[in-house]
Amino acid sequence: MLHQAVAAFAEVGDRANEAMTLHNLALALQRVQRWEEANEADARADALLTGLRDG
């Protein structure tokens, strides 16, 4: 479900909600000990937020 939300926000260009959803996805992945995927999701969220801040 969160993967679909990330894709939907990306499709419409809503970077803030895409980043927030990626962070929530990372938290969910951490709960099930999928560490590598969680780190990747958080890194994507950080990149989006940096782009919003610097944009």
C-alpha positions in Angstrom: 0.0 0.0 0.0 2.8 2.5 0.9 4.6 1.6 -2.3 1.5 2.6 -4.3 1.2 5.8 -2.4 4.8 6.7 -3.1 4.3 6.1 -6.8 1.1 8.1 -6.8 2.7 11.1 -5.1 5.7 10.9 -7.5 3.4 10.7 -10.5 1.6 14.0 -9.6 4.9 15.7 -8.5 4.0 15.9 -4.8 7.5 15.6 -3.5 6.7 16.5 0.1 4.1 13.7 0.5 6.3 11.3 -1.5 9.1 11.9 1.0 6.8 11.6 4.0 5.4 8.3 2.7 8.9 7.0 1.9 9.9 7.7 5.5 6.8 5.9 6.8 7.6 3.0 4.5 11.1 2.9 6.0 9.7 2.8 9.5 7.4 -0.1 8.5 10.3 -2.0 6.9 12.4 -1.5 10.0 9.6 -3.1 12.1 10.0 -6.3 10.0 13.8 -6.1 10.0 14.2 -5.4 6.3 17.1 -3.1 7.1 18.5 -2.6 3.6 15.2 -1.7 2.1 14.4 0.6 5.0 17.7 2.4 4.5 17.0 2.8 0.8 13.6 4.3 1.4 15.0 6.7 4.0 17.8 7.7 1.7 15.2 8.5 -1.1 13.2 10.5 1.4 16.2 12.5 2.5 17.1 13.2 -1.1 13.6 14.5 -1.9 13.6 16.7 1.2 17.0 18.1 0.4 15.8 18.9 -3.1 12.7 20.7 -1.7 14.9 22.6 0.8 17.5 23.6 -1.8 15.0 24.0 -4.7 
